[in-house]
């Protein structure tokens, strides 16, 4: 069933992602000599939430840039890098991961597919999974349109540097009763912490760097989304420097020209095969 927010997000197409890429590659954190991996965030729990993230490493510093929509307005969205640095390739789940059949994909059910928290993407303070995974007071807050723009550079361990392409992003927070807040009436208590509503901890979106973990051991279910490339960009794609923006724009123009050419040819032949 289509989310009530889906119609409001119909205009959120590839253009914002391209704009984010252009802005990011012009930032010192995403300089010419620093590859940046793009992650497309796709909805979970019928939230309609989607977005684009870029991750890049320079030395032992990780920069994460996220632009997303469809989150609960005015509410904090817990967000993390999930996955494994020990050679396992976790993926984003789909609705079939709702094993208890309550029509809500909770974090415990989804963790089987996207893995445990590796880094908590807080706005300040530490990013340790154990101490900050549920630190909702230090997570980004969606604006009144349900949008989040996040950027932070943090120190990371050598295993994260080596296996960054095996990690992926999940943002949490749903609104089952559409009252623009997290409450216990919407979906009950969180299985992670009974003091928190389920709405606050259930995943809203997920995205992976597709094809980047080639050779890793597959774990979990299939990716979210409708196509083979859903949940991330084409296999192993790396965005680096202003050339990436140029290539992205060129690719968009090429697609547009092909469609225009195809349309003109069809009109000329009267639609004949």
RASULRA-V970923 format. One line per field, one symbol per residue. phi: phi as a letter, one per 20 degrees, with the letter a starting at -180 (. if undefined). psi: psi as a letter, one per 30 degrees, with the letter a starting at -180 (. if undefined). A space follows every 50 residues. Layout:
phi = ???
psi = ???
This chain:
phi = .fffegffdgfedffgfffffffffeegfcfgecfceeceedfcllfmfb rccccbccmddddccccbcnefgmdfdfbbedpcddnedeceedfffffe memceefffffgeenffdceefebmfcfffecgdfffcdfdfffdmdccc bbdcfcfgffgfdgfedbdcddpccfdldlbebfffbneffebfedfgff dffdbbbcefmfegnfefcndeffodcfdfnaeggmfcebmfffffffff ffffffffffffffffffemnff
psi = kklffeefgefiafeeeeeeeeeeffkffhlegjkkkkkkkkklhhfgkl akkkkkkjbgkkkkkkjllgljkgkkjkkljlakgggkjllklafffiff gggkjleeeffeegllkekkilflalgkeefgegiffglkkkafggkkkk kkklklleeeeegeffllkkkljlifghghlklffegalkfejffkkeff fkkelkkljkffhkfljkkaallllflfgkflalkgkkkjafeeeeeeee eeeeeeeeeeeeeeeeeegggl.
